[in-house]
Amino acid sequence: MIGKIPIILKFKKILHIPVLLNEVLEWLAPEAGFVYIDGTLGMGGHSRAILEKTNGLADLIGIDRDLKSLEIARQNLQNYSNCQFLHGRFSQIPQLINKKQLSKPVGGVLLDLGISSFQLDSPVYGLSFKDKNINLDMRLDPWCTASAEKILNDWPEKKLADLFWDIADYKPARKLAKAIVQNRPLKTIGEFVEICNLMHKNPQSKIQSATLPFMALRIAVNEEMQELEKGLNAIIDWLEPSAKLLVISFHSGEDRIVKNVFKNSSNLENLIKKPLMPTPAEIRKNSRSRSAKLRVAVKIL
Ligand SMILES: C[S@@+](CC[C@H](N)C(=O)[O-])C[C@H]1O[C@@H](n2cnc3c(N)ncnc32)[C@H](O)[C@@H]1O
């Protein structure tokens, strides 16, 4: 029995339940004769649905900053021949994709922000506060300028406090920043979690106490906010009129950027006034979807 386990694992597909899938398909409305770009390919869940909906008559280009995710998506989508896989950030779409070399016009770009359940659960990235003995890293790609360890040990106290407050609305942000500075140098996830736990007297709120600082730290390491603003502007400039842009965000800081860029761009028309959110049934099936917001726009000029 034990000898069989690796074989099962080898063939087990690593999947991620795509969030707001029906809404994405309804608003992207993928059609034959176009190429669709998934700028956050992940495990390829949304991409697969786009390919299935268009019966092999549309092309798909999947981009991910994380090489491991790209490889898993390549395996998950191996039955589709009309897919291309590119390693990079979505802000690099204009450099990664030469529109003149595409055989079909671009129908739309999808961005499903953040990280996948695979990345959160895999100890390789150090993104979960459960992996206590792992070194603080959190980098999803080789272009990140600083690891989690470097940020925690090098940033001034005020900059750390602002990070936890601005990105995660973390109430004891100042207290946490002070404790980090007092306990330097930090090396492992466990050391950081212990400091986060000191912020809360009630043991029941301990899990919560590490969740928000972890999210803020991951966002800083991966420069997610800068990447989002830069990426949206680069994609909007690059898209041809009539192509759509769909963005799924997972926290208020991200959604604020999407909302403002969409509102302030004279080249875009918002197709929906208020962002779409998951139904109670979707949240019951996939709790990760609970904070998702989908905004949809079309390039007009
Ligand atoms: C929420 S997951 C996407 C899941 C995917 N929609 C699916 O259904 O399987 C987000 C993915 O986007 C990637 N990612 C995040 N920011 C990125 C960026 N700026 N450029 C490229 N990929 C990015 C992450 O590495 C992760 O694999």
The ligand as a MOL file (V3000), in Angstrom:
LIG
                    3D

  0  0  0     0  0            999 V3000
M  V30 BEGIN CTAB
M  V30 COUNTS 27 29 0 0 0
M  V30 BEGIN ATOM
M  V30 1 C -5.1510 33.4310 -7.4640 0
M  V30 2 S -3.9130 32.6440 -8.3890 0 CHG=1
M  V30 3 C -4.6650 32.4130 -9.9620 0
M  V30 4 C -5.4870 31.1660 -10.0350 0
M  V30 5 C -5.9970 30.8670 -11.4290 0
M  V30 6 N -6.9150 31.8760 -11.8860 0
M  V30 7 C -6.6300 29.5050 -11.4790 0
M  V30 8 O -7.8510 29.4240 -11.7090 0
M  V30 9 O -5.9410 28.4910 -11.3070 0 CHG=-1
M  V30 10 C -2.8190 33.9490 -8.7480 0
M  V30 11 C -1.6200 33.5480 -9.5790 0
M  V30 12 O -1.1030 34.7330 -10.1470 0
M  V30 13 C 0.2830 34.7510 -10.0510 0
M  V30 14 N 0.6380 36.1640 -9.9960 0
M  V30 15 C 0.4080 37.0350 -8.9970 0
M  V30 16 N 0.8380 38.2600 -9.3450 0
M  V30 17 C 1.3320 38.1660 -10.6030 0
M  V30 18 C 1.9340 39.0850 -11.5020 0
M  V30 19 N 2.1030 40.3560 -11.1840 0
M  V30 20 N 2.3110 38.6410 -12.7160 0
M  V30 21 C 2.1600 37.3340 -13.0510 0
M  V30 22 N 1.6270 36.4070 -12.2250 0
M  V30 23 C 1.2050 36.8220 -11.0280 0
M  V30 24 C 0.6060 33.9720 -8.8020 0
M  V30 25 O 1.9080 33.4240 -8.8850 0
M  V30 26 C -0.4990 32.9020 -8.8090 0
M  V30 27 O -0.0600 31.7410 -9.4530 0
M  V30 END ATOM
M  V30 BEGIN BOND
M  V30 1 1 1 2
M  V30 2 1 2 3
M  V30 3 1 2 10
M  V30 4 1 3 4
M  V30 5 1 4 5
M  V30 6 1 5 6
M  V30 7 1 5 7
M  V30 8 2 7 8
M  V30 9 1 7 9
M  V30 10 1 10 11
M  V30 11 1 11 12
M  V30 12 1 11 26
M  V30 13 1 12 13
M  V30 14 1 13 14
M  V30 15 1 13 24
M  V30 16 1 14 15
M  V30 17 1 14 23
M  V30 18 2 15 16
M  V30 19 1 16 17
M  V30 20 1 17 18
M  V30 21 2 17 23
M  V30 22 1 18 19
M  V30 23 2 18 20
M  V30 24 1 20 21
M  V30 25 2 21 22
M  V30 26 1 22 23
M  V30 27 1 24 25
M  V30 28 1 24 26
M  V30 29 1 26 27
M  V30 END BOND
M  V30 END CTAB
M  END
